[in-house]
């Protein structure tokens, strides 16, 4: 992250030059597209992601949304910058049912400044039906916190 832009990092992941993060493997989703200010994740919920009611747990959808929302902001970061999610709002528009197949989550930045980035995302099924949507705020920081380390 220190030597390349956020967008370059994601382009290398899509090209297979870098592995996907462990959470993506655990929850069976992956980054499919990345450009400045926009990312698309796709995923397919597995039986391990069902809640006691037999539908896909809301945490699966929320994690997919969080990943896409934060990564959209990340595409705008310069070398030497990092971020952390500050807050997220999710609306679950319909239940995600077993056997749904591939789900698409597209996120776009709303605004990215020097300290704060905001983004919005929509999660849809293969027919384009809205499953969930959300917004997120990220705090942008310099790697190392911008503080000088003193010698011991």
Secondary structure, DSSP 8 states (H G I E B T S, - for coil): --SS-HHHHHHHHHTTSS---HHHHHHTEEEEEEETTEEEEEE---GGGB-TTSSB-HHHHHHHHHHHHHHHHHTT--TTEEEEEEEEEEEE-S---TT---EEEEEEEEEE-SSEEEEEEEEE-TT--EEEEEEEEEEEEEGGGG------
